[in-house]
Amino acid sequence: MLRTMAFLLCGLIALTAVGQDAKPVTVLSGIDNPCGVAVQPATGHVFIAAHSGVHRLDPKSGKAHVEIRGFPTDIYGKGPKYNIGPLGLAFWDDEHLIVGDGSRPDGDELVRIYKVAKDAAQKNHEPIKEDAAVVTLGPIKASEETAKGEGNFYGVATNGKSIFITCNGDDTKGWISKSTAAAGKPGALKLSIATKIATEVDAPVPVIFSLDGKDLVVGQMGEVSTPPGDSLLTIYDPETGKLKKNYKTGLNDIAGLAYSPKTKKLYATDYSWSDPKAGGLFRLDIDGDSVKAVKIASLDKPTACAFDKNGVLYVAVFGTVAEGSDKPAGSLVKFDSGL
C-alpha cells in the first residue's frame, strides 16, 4: 500500500530551468564545513553550525565569534569525507537555539537546546560549552525500529509546540523524529515519520514548516552518488505524519529549504555530490503535480539556508579546499532581498 501511495503521490514531471543570475555576497569566510544556518528573530544575528562549533554573526557590524564550542568530531561522506560537528539549527524562541548533533556515532547523538543572549555580539565573548545546554533530547538508541540508532541530525524545524529532526541513521527507514512540548517544555525525542518507507527514496535532510504552519516540508536528498536527479520535495501532516504530496525536483542532493517572507516563494540548495558544478541555489515553482526547479545562482557545495525577516537569504557553502592548503574553504553568503 505504501509503495503504491508513493508512486501515486509522486509528481509526474520535474523540470529544471535557468532563471535570474543572482550574485551572492560573502559575509563570512574560513568556516570549517558549515552545515546549519538560523537567524535569531530578536536580533537578526545569523548562527552557523560548522565542524568547529556554532558561530554567531552580527550582520550590521560584520563581527563574528564562536557562540558554542567543544563538540566532538565525526566523519561523513561517500567519496570525499568531511569532518563534521553540529548540524541543523533552529530557534525555539528568541533566546533558545536548537542544535542537531552530527559529532558522535549514530545512537549517541543528541539534540541540544542552548540559551543564547539577545544583545549584540560581545567583543570578549566566552563561548558556551557544548555540554552546557538547558535541554538535552536523545539519544535514539538502536531498537527494532532503527537498526543502529539515529544520528546526523541535519534538519531542525519547530513551531513552538513540536520539534522535528531529520535523521540519517537507519537508511532503510529515513526517520524524522519528533519532540512534543508539554507545559512549554520539549518532551522526549521519538521516531515519528519513516520517510524512506513512504517515498522509497533515502535521506531526509532539510525540514521546515509551510508559511501557514499547517504542513511539514521536507527535502529528501536521495543517494549522494546515483541516480542523479533523485531528490524529492515532500509534504507531510505534522500532526499525523501522513504523506500529503511528493514531488520530483530533478535536483541531485537537496540540502536546504527556505520560504521567502517577502515573496512567499520556496528556495532550495542543491549540494550535488556527484557533480558539484550543477549545484547551487534554486527556486522551486509548484504547479499542480509538478515542480520546476529554476536555478538562481551556482554555488560550490551549498548546504543550509535561511531568510531573515527582511527577505535576505543566507546560505552556508562548503566550498573546495585549494590544493595543498589546510585552510577551511567554507563560507556564509547572502542574497539581498528580492528573491
N, C-alpha and C positions, 0 to 999 in steps of 0.2 A: 504493500500500500504506500509506504513512504517513498519507495523507488518511483512508483507511478506518479505520486504527487510532485516529486522533484522535477520530473520531465514536464508535467502539465503546467507547473508554475514558472518554469524557466523561460526567459524572454526568447522570442523567436529570432530576433536579429540583433547583432552587435555591430555597430558601425564606429569607425574611428575617423575623425576629420581633424584638419589643422585650422585653428582659429587665430585669434589675435596673438601677436608675438609680444607678450608682456615681458618686461625686463625686471628681474629680481635685483634687489639691493642687499648686499651682505651687511648684516648688523653685528655679527659676532663670528669670529673665526678661531681656528685652532682647537676645536672641540673634538673630543675623542669618541667617535661613533655615537652621535646623538640619535635617540630613538623616540623621545616623547616631547610634546610641547603642550603647555597650558597657559592661558592668560588669566591672571588674578583679576576678578571683577572689580574690586575696590580701587586698585591702583593702576591697572593696565600693565603691570610688570609681567614679563614673559619668563616662564620657568621651563628649563630644558633638561631632560633626563639624558645623561651620557654615561659612558663607562666610568668616568672619574667622579660621578655623583650628579646631584641636581643643581644646576646653575640658575642664577636669577639675574635678569637683565632689566634695567630701568631704561625704557626706550627714549625718555626725554633727555636724560643725561648721557646715555650711551655707556654707563658704567655697569659692570657685571661682577658678580662674585659667586663662589660656591656656597649654596644655601644648605645642602645636606651632603655629608660625605661619610666614607667609611664602609661602603658596600664591598662585599667580596667580588670576585670575578668569575664569570662563566664564559664558555666559548660557544658561538653559534655560527652555523653556516654549512652549506654544501658546496664544495669547490673552495672559493675564498672563505676563510674562517675569521671571525671577528671577536674580540674581547668585548663583552657586554656587562652592564651593571643594571641600574634601574631602567625600566622601560616605559610603560604607559603612565600618563599623568592626567588628572582632572581635579577640579576644585569641588569639594563638598559644600563649602560656603566661602565667605570672603577670607577666612583665616585658616582653613584646614585643607591641606593638599593631600590627595590620594595618590600613592605611588605603587605601581605594579612592579614586582620584582623580576629580575632576569639574571641575578647574580649568583644563584645557587643551583644545585641539581634539581631536576624535576622531583616533586614530592616533598621538597624542603622550602620551596619559595613562598614568599609572603606578600601580602598586600598591607602596606603601612599607611597610616594617616598621621600627618605632622601638622602642628600648629606653626604657621608662618606669620610674621608680622605684616601689618598693613602700612607701615611707614616706609619712607624712601630707603633705597639701598644704602647700607651703612658703610662708611669708609673702612672701619676696622671690625667688620662683621666676623663673629665667631661662628663657624658652621655648626649646624645641628648634627649630632651624631646619628648614624644610621639606626641604632637601636633605641633612640630617644623618642619614638613615636608615641602619640597619645592613644592610638588604637592600632592593634595588630590583628589582621584576619588571616586565617590559614595556619599551617599549610594544608593542602589537599593531598592526603597520603594515598598510596596505591590501594585499590579495592576492586571489587567485581566490576565497577563502573569505569575505572581508569587503571589500566594495566600497571603503569609505573608511577602513578601520581601526576599531579599537574604542575606546570611551570611556564616560564616565558610569557608573562602576563603583559602582552603588548598593548592591549587596548583597555581603556577605562572610561566608563560613561556613568553619570549619575543624574538623577532628577531630584535629589534631596530626600527621596523616600527609599530608593533602591540603588545599589551599586552593581554594575555589570562589568565583568572582567573577561576578556578573551584569553583563552588558554591554548598552549601549544605543547601539551604533554602526550596524551594518547592520540596518535594520529588516526586511529580508526574511528574516533568519536568527534574530535574537533569541538571540545566543550567550550561553552560560555558559562561562567559561574556567576552566582548572584548572592548579594547580601541585602537582606530586607531590614530596614530600620524599625526599631521599636522605641517609643518614647524619645525619639530624636537621636538614638544611638544605633550605629550599624550592627546588624546581627551576624551570626556565623556565616562564613563563606561556603556555599553549597553548589554542587553541579546543577545546572539548570537546562541548557539547550545543547543537544548533541547535533551540531551543525553539519558534520560530515554525514550523519545518517539522513538528515533532512535534504541535503543538496547533492550528495555524492562527490563533493569537492572538499579538499582538506584546507585547514589553516585559517580560522577566523583571526583577523588581525585588528583593523580599526573598528571601533564601535562608537556610535553617537546616538543621540535622540533626534527624532524629526523636529522640525521647528515648532509644531504644535504639541510636542511631548507625548503624542499618542503611540508612536512607533519606535522600535529599536532598529537602527540602520547599521548594517554590518558589511564590511568588506571581506569577502572570502578570498584570500590570497591565491590559493591553489598551490600546485607544486612549483618549486623555485627553478626547476630546470626544464621539464617538458610536461605537458604540451604547452606551447606558447599561447597566450591569449585566453587562459582558462579562469581568470579572476571573475568573481561574481559580485553583484550588488544585491544584498538580500534584506528583506523587511520582515521583522517579527513583531508579534504582540508581546509587549514586555510583561504583561500580567500572566498570560498562559504559556508563552514560549512557542506559540504556533507560528509556523512559516506562512506569511501572507503573500509575499511576492519574491520572485527570484529572477534576476536579470543577468544575462550575459553582457559583459562590458567590452570584450576584446582586449583588455589590458592584461599585462603579464603578471604583475605582482602588486596588487593594491596594498599600500602600506598606511595611508592616511585618508581621512574623510572629514569634511567640514562644510557647514552651510554658511553662506554669507549673510550677515544680519541686515545688510543693505539691499541686496538684490534678491535674496532668498534662493539663490542658485546653489547647487551642490558641486563641490570640488573634491577631487581625489588625486593622490600622488601614486605614481607607478614606479616602484623601485627597479623593476625589470632586471632581475638577477642575471639571466642568460644573455641579455642584450642591453647593457646599460645605456647605449646611445638612444634607445627607444623610450627610455624613462623620462619622467617629467611631471608637470602639473597639468591636470585635465579637468575640464568641466563635464559633468555627466548630465546630459539632457534626456529626461524620461519622456517618452511619447507612447502611451498605451502600454504594450507589452515589450517594448524595445528601449534600449539605451544607446545614445550616441555619445561617444567619448571624444570631446573636442580638445585638442592639445593647445594649451595656453603658453607653455614655456618648457624648454628642455632643461633638465636638472640632472646632476650626476649622483644618482642613487638617493633620491629623496625618501624620507620616512614619514614622520608625523607632521600634522599641520593643524593650525588653529587660528581663528579670526579673533580680533579684538572687537569691542563694541562699535568702533568707528569704521569697520569694514576693512581694516588692514589684515592681510593674511601673512602669518609667519609659518615658515616651512623649515624643518630640520633636514639637513643634507649630509650624507656620509662623505661624499667626495672620494677622490682617489689619491692615495699617498704617493708622492713623487718618488721615482726610482732612486734608491739609495738614501732616502730620508726616513727619519724616525719621528717626524713631527706629525701630529694629528691633522687630518685633512678635513675634518667635519666643520660645518658652519650652520648658522641660522640666517636665513634670508627672508626678506619681506617683499610683498607686493602691495603697493599703495591701494587705498580704497578705490573701488571701481569695478572689482570683479563681481 
